[in-house]
Amino acid sequence: MTFERGSSYLINYGSFSKVATFVETEDGKNLFFDLDGEFVFSDEFLTQGKVILSRLKEE
């Protein structure tokens, strides 16, 4: 999956959702941050479909 640096994404975990900002990709690891801090989703994890990421439109 391709992400755009600085863009906001809605992350749907199935039972809840949250908004995070994409920072960078390095070695198949996608770094995001939200109010709780930084976290990583690997490309491999994202292809499993356990979470759904949708880019939010910027106004």
Contacts in CASP RR format, 6 or more apart in sequence:
PFRMAT RR
TARGET T0000
AUTHOR 0000-0000-0000
METHOD contacts of the structure
MODEL  1
MTFERGSSYLINYGSFSKVATFVETEDGKNLFFDLDGEFVFSDEFLTQGK
VILSRLKEE
1 30 0 8 1.000
1 43 0 8 1.000
1 46 0 8 1.000
1 53 0 8 1.000
3 9 0 8 1.000
3 22 0 8 1.000
3 25 0 8 1.000
3 30 0 8 1.000
3 53 0 8 1.000
3 55 0 8 1.000
4 22 0 8 1.000
4 55 0 8 1.000
5 22 0 8 1.000
5 23 0 8 1.000
5 24 0 8 1.000
6 21 0 8 1.000
6 22 0 8 1.000
6 23 0 8 1.000
7 21 0 8 1.000
7 22 0 8 1.000
7 55 0 8 1.000
7 56 0 8 1.000
7 58 0 8 1.000
8 19 0 8 1.000
8 20 0 8 1.000
8 21 0 8 1.000
8 22 0 8 1.000
8 55 0 8 1.000
8 56 0 8 1.000
8 58 0 8 1.000
9 19 0 8 1.000
9 20 0 8 1.000
9 21 0 8 1.000
9 22 0 8 1.000
9 32 0 8 1.000
9 53 0 8 1.000
9 54 0 8 1.000
9 55 0 8 1.000
9 56 0 8 1.000
10 17 0 8 1.000
10 18 0 8 1.000
10 19 0 8 1.000
10 53 0 8 1.000
10 54 0 8 1.000
10 56 0 8 1.000
11 17 0 8 1.000
11 18 0 8 1.000
11 19 0 8 1.000
11 20 0 8 1.000
11 32 0 8 1.000
11 51 0 8 1.000
11 52 0 8 1.000
11 53 0 8 1.000
12 51 0 8 1.000
12 52 0 8 1.000
12 53 0 8 1.000
12 54 0 8 1.000
13 50 0 8 1.000
13 51 0 8 1.000
14 51 0 8 1.000
14 52 0 8 1.000
18 34 0 8 1.000
19 34 0 8 1.000
19 56 0 8 1.000
20 32 0 8 1.000
20 33 0 8 1.000
20 34 0 8 1.000
20 39 0 8 1.000
21 32 0 8 1.000
21 33 0 8 1.000
21 34 0 8 1.000
22 30 0 8 1.000
22 31 0 8 1.000
22 32 0 8 1.000
23 31 0 8 1.000
23 32 0 8 1.000
23 33 0 8 1.000
23 38 0 8 1.000
24 30 0 8 1.000
24 31 0 8 1.000
25 31 0 8 1.000
28 42 0 8 1.000
28 43 0 8 1.000
28 44 0 8 1.000
29 40 0 8 1.000
29 41 0 8 1.000
29 42 0 8 1.000
29 43 0 8 1.000
30 40 0 8 1.000
30 41 0 8 1.000
30 42 0 8 1.000
30 43 0 8 1.000
30 46 0 8 1.000
31 38 0 8 1.000
31 39 0 8 1.000
31 40 0 8 1.000
32 38 0 8 1.000
32 39 0 8 1.000
32 40 0 8 1.000
32 41 0 8 1.000
33 39 0 8 1.000
41 51 0 8 1.000
41 53 0 8 1.000
45 51 0 8 1.000
46 53 0 8 1.000
END
